[in-house]
Amino acid sequence: MNTLQKIKTLGKHPLIQLLKNNKGNPTTLILMEPLWGIPYNLIAPFATLYMYTLGITDVQIGLILSIAMFVQVFFSFFGGIITDKLGRKFTTMMGDFFGWSIACLVWAISDNFWLFLIAVLFNSFEQINQTAWFCLLIEDADPKDLLGVYTWVNIGGLVAIFFAPISGLLINSFTVVPVVRVLYLVFALNMLIKVIITFRHCDETRQGKIRMAETKNTSVLQMLYEYRDLIPKVLKNIEIMKVVIISVILHITNLISTNFFSLYVTQRLGIADSYLAFFPILNAAVMLIFMIGIQHRLESVKFRIPMWIGLVLYAACSILLILTPIGSIPFVIIYVFVGAVASALVMPRKDALLQLNINPKERARINALIMSFTIAFASPFGYLAGWLSSIDRRLPFIFTFSIFIIAIIIVGRIRDPEFDEAHSEVDDPVVSGTVE
């Protein structure tokens, strides 16, 4: 097959066709994702080590995480109201500016517990734009394309991970602290560019315009009072609550993995700091191969079975890491490889499944409410993980194994949504459609 034929074949790939069919906000936001993903993934493997090197203890790291999540509950709760009143586009820009640009500037100069705390509190603004960004991304997209859209979002972040060796090479030459400080400054600049592109090339969604008009003369207090009726309906919807519980578990396990994996492999297993940049690349490579080459072939299997298999793999990963001999890089590589396959199976489906069970008319407020539930339930576990890590660095991963088992049981009882009814117009402000 010559080069021209390969290009034509690539152009017919379902993911490429999806971008062509969803021009506008979905394509713009997907193509912008590396602006966030590149600096984030340059920093992520070293963020906890950066704090630890500057004298922040395991318990203090866990305390910062828990305080941040407590504040994020507040921002998430009001995120839906702000998104409806100010619009999806403006709220996304505001969250990117305060939640990332300003936060990264503070991180860049942090050298004590209080500055790190201030940085994560600014970063909590990002929870406001989570609701707005997802609405901006999917509201004008075809419902049947949601899994593909979320797959592209994951791909956008994964491509950025291949820049991670740059930080590893720089740290070998200049040490962790000065390199991470500069990377945070680059991150702040990138997010400012992202705000400008969003302003110029994204449009308010149809549903966003409707909600802005409907809430124009409604006070924030009145909209807050309306949660009185909305919250019980969300809590009573079994299918939504199943996905929410899965989201909470994944939020907790991701929190532990992101913040304590680097300490585990460097401080307990004795693996050099420079290898930390390699593991995200392996994770990204495996996920990209899976998402581009296999993901679209699993569409007929729907949601439940792939998610269940992914969670089983996640649980196996936790056991593997706990049993890894000191200094054994091959075991850690297997852990990363299996975890990447699990993420590719679980994450896009979890996000799409949630949206398919929500009525588009109340997407902003219900998403904000669900995000608040997720963070609120997960918030104590940052401190718990830090405390467990201070006793034995294996304990946080023993804990993740135990809650993955709970997730496996719940996913076994999830019902796959019917796409032809998933976005039907119904009176219930919570449920978007029926399930089989």
N, C-alpha and C positions, 0 to 999 in steps of 0.2 A: 504494500500500500504506500503510494507516494505521499509527500507532505501535503499536497492540495487535498487529496482524498481524506487524509487524517483530519484536516481542518474542517472539511465538510461534515465528517462523521461527528466531530466534537460539537459542531453547531447544532446537531440534531439531538444532543443529549437532553434528557428531560429537564435538568436543572438550567441549562442555557435557554431552552424554550420558555421556562417559567419566567426568567428575567425579561425576555422579549414580550411576554404577555402581560406583565405587571410593571409597565413603565410608570415613572413618576416617583412617589414616595418610597415604595418598596425597593426599587432599583437604586435610588439615590442613597438611602440609608444603608443598604447592603454594601455598596461600593465605598461608603465612608467608614465602614467598620474598622479597617486597618489603622485609621488615624487614632482610634482609641486602642486597638489591639496591639499595635507594634510597641509603643512605650510601656503599656501595661505588662506585656509578656517579657519585655526586657527587664522590668523591675521585679515582677512577681516572685521569681525563684529566690530573690535576695532580700525581699522586703522585711521578713521577720528577722533574718540574719543582720540586716542593717540596724534594726531596733536593738537586737541583742548585743551587737558590737558597741553600740552607744550607751550600754549599761541598763537597758530595760530588761527586767527579769521575766521568766516564764509566767509567773502569776500576774505581773503587771500587764504583759501582753494580753493575757486572757481577760483581765479586768477592762482594758481598753476596748476589746472586742465586744464585751457584754454591754458596756455603757453606750458604745456606738449603736448597737442594735436596739437598745431601749429608746434612743433618740430617733432611730430610723422608723420605729413603730409610729411615732408622732407624725413624721413627715409622710410616711406611707398612707396613714389614715386620712390626712388632708390632701393627699396627692390627687385623688379622684375629683374632689371638689374644685381644686385649683385648675386641674386639667379641663373640666367642663366650663369653668368661668372664663379662663384666660385663653383656652384653646390648646390643642395638642402641640402645635408648632412652637408657640411662644414658651410654653411650659418646658418643653424639651430643651430649648435654648437656655432658659434660666437654670435648669438643673445641671446642664453641662458646664455652664460658666462657674456657678458657685460650688457644685459638687465635685468638679474635677480641676478646672483651671486654678481656682483659689486654693483648694485643698492641696494640690500638688506643690504650689508655691510654699505653703506652710511646711509640708513634708520635707521640702528641699533644705529648709533651715533648721529643722527639728534636731535637738540634741538632749532632750529630757522628756520625762513622762508627760508633762503638761502640754508641751508643744505637739507631741504625737497625739494626745487626746484632742486638742483643738483641730488638728488636721482631719482626724476621722469624724469629728462633729461636722465640719464643713462638707466632708465627703458624704455625710448623711443626706444632704440636699439632693444627692443623686437619686434617692428613693422617690422624690417627687417626679423626676423625669422618667423613671422606669415605667410608670403607668402611662404617661404621655407618649413616650417613645414607642411602646408596643402598640398603642392605638394608632399613632401616625404610620407605623409600619404596615399594619394588617387591615385597617378598616376599609380601605378601598381596593383590597386584593380579593381575588376569587377564593371563597372558603375552601374549595378543594385543593388550593395551592398552599394552604397553611403549613403543612409538614415540610414542603419544599422551601418555603420562605424561611422557616426556622432552621432548616438545614443550611441554607445560604448564610444566615447570621452566624452559625457555628463555624462554617468554612471561613468566613471573613476574619474571625478571630484567630482561627488556626493558622491561616497563611502568615499572619503576623508573627507567630511563634518562631518561624524560621530565622528571624532576626536575633533571637535570644543568644546565640554564640557570641555576638558582638559584646554583650555585657560581660560574659565569662572571660573573654580575651582581655577586656579593659581592666577587669578586677584583678586578673593575674599580674597586670603591670602597675596598677595604681591603688589597689586594695578596695574593699567594699564601700566604705563611706563616701569618698569623693566621687566615685563613679555613680552611685545611686543618687547623690545630690544633683548631679548634672542631668541624669535621666529624668528626675522629677521636673526639672525646669523645662526639658524638652516636652514632657507630657503636658505641662501647663500650656505651652505654646500650641501644641497639636489640637488640644481641645478648644482653644480660642479659634483656630482655623475651622474646626468642625462647626462651631456656633455660626460662623459667617456663612459657610456653605449651606447649612440648614436654613438660614434666613433667606438666601438667594434662590435656592433650588428646590425647596420643599413647599408644598401647599397644604393649607388646612384641609382636613378630611371632610367629607359630606356630613358624617355624623357629628364631627366636631363643630361645624357651623350650626347644626341644629341645636346641639346642647348649649352653645354659647348664646344663641337667641333665647332658648327656653329659660336659661338661668340668669339672664341679663339683669332682671329686676328682682331676683331672689337673693336674699342675704345669705352670707356664709353660715350664720347661725341656723337659719331655716333649713338649708341644705344638710347641715350637720344633724338637725332634728329628724330629718327624713331617714337617717340611718336606723332609727328606731324600728321602722317597718322592714328595712332591707336586711339587717343583720339576722333576725330570726329566720328569714327565708333562705339565706345562704346556709345557715347552720342546719336547717332541716333538709337541704338537698343532698341526698346521700352520695350521688355521683361526684358532685363538686367537692364534698368534704373528703372523699377518698383521695382525690388528686391533691387536695390541700395537705393532707397528712403526708403523702409522698413528697410534696414540695418541701415541707418542714424537715423531713428526714434528710433529703438531699442537700438542703441548705446547711444543716448541722454537719453532715459528713464532709461537704465541700469546705466549710469553714475550718474544720479540723485538718483536712488534707492540705489546704492552702497555707495554713499558718504553722503547722507543726511537722509536716513532712521534711522540710529542709533541716530543721533542728534534729529530727530523728536520724536522718541518714548521715549528717555531719558529726553530731555529738555522740550518738550511740554506735552507729555502724562504722564510724571513722572514715567516711568517704570524703575526698577533697572537695572544697567549696566550688572549684572550677567545674565539677561535673553537674552541678545543679542546673546549669544552662542547657545541658544535653538532654535531660529527662523531658522537659516540655517539648523539645523538638521531636523526640521519638513519639510522644503522645500525639502531637499534631500530625505527624506523618501517617500514623496508623489510622487516626480518625478521618483524615482527608481521603485516604485510599478507600476506607469503608464507606464514607458518605458519597463519594463520587462513583465508586464502582459497584457498590452493593445496595446502598440505601433505597434507591428507586425500585430495586427488584423485590423489595419487601412490602410494597404498598398493599398487595393483596392480603398480606397477613394482618394488616391493620395495626392495632396498638398493643393489646394486652400481652400477647406471647413474646414479642421482641422486648418489651419492658421487663417482663418477668425474667427472661434470660439475662438481660443486662444487670439486673439487681443481684442475681445469683453470682454473676462474675464479679460484681463489686464486693460482695461478701467474701468470695474466695481471695480477692486481692488483699483484704484486711488480714486474713489469716497468713497469707504468703509473706506479707511485710513483717508481721510479728515473728515469724519463724526464720527470717533471713539471717544467716550467719554474719558475724561482724566482718566487714571488709568485702563482702560478696556483692560486687556490682552486677553480675549476671542475674541474681535473684531480684534485684531492684529493677533491672531492665524488664524482666518478665512481669513484675508488678505493674509497671507503667504501661506495657503493651496490653495486658488484659484489661486494665482500667480504661484505656482508650477505647477499646471495643465496647465496653460497658457504657461509657459516656455517649458514644455514637448511637447506641440502641435506645438509651433512656431519655436523654435531655430534649431532643427535638420533639419526641412524642409526648413527653410530659407537658411541654408548653402548648403544643397544638391541641392536645386533649382538653386542657383547661379552657382554652378559648372556644372550642366547639361546644362546650357545655354552658356558655354564658350568652345571654341575650345581648346582641350588639347595641341595643338602645341604652343599656346600663353598663356597658363594658368598662368605662373609666372608673366609676365608683366601686363596682364589684371587684375589678382587678386591684384597686387600691386597698379595699377591705381585705382581700385575700392576702395581699402582700403584707399588710399589717399583722394579720393572724400568723403568717409564716415567720416573720421576724420576731414577733412577740414570744411565740412558743420557743424559738431557737435561741433567743437572747441569753438565757442563763448558761447556755452550754459553752460559750466562749471562755467564761471564767472556770467552769468545770473542767474543760479540756486543759487549760493552763495549769490548774491544780493537779490534775492527773499526771500531766507531763512532768511536773516538778517532783512527783513521787517516783515515777518510772515512765520513760518516754514511750514504752509500748502500750501503756494503759489507754491513751486516747484512741488507738486503733482497735483495741479490744472492744471498746465502747462502740465504735462505728460498726463493727461486725454485728453486735447485738441488735442495733437498730435497723441494719439492713435486713435482718431476718424478719422484723416486723413489716418492713416495706414489701418484702417478697410475699408475705401472706395477704396483704391488702391488695396488691396488684393482681393476685390470682382471682380476686372478686370484682375487678373493674370490668364494666361492660363497654364494648366498642360503640362509638356513636354512629348513627346513620347520616352520611353526608348529605343525602338528598333532603333531609329534614332539619339538618343542624342549624340552619339560620332562618327557619320559618318564623313568621310574625306571630307571636303569642302574647298573651296578656301577662304571663308570669314574668316579672322583671329580673328573675334570676336565671331560669332555664331557657336555653335557646332552642332546644328541640328535644326529640325523644330519642331513646336508645333502644337497641334491639333486645 
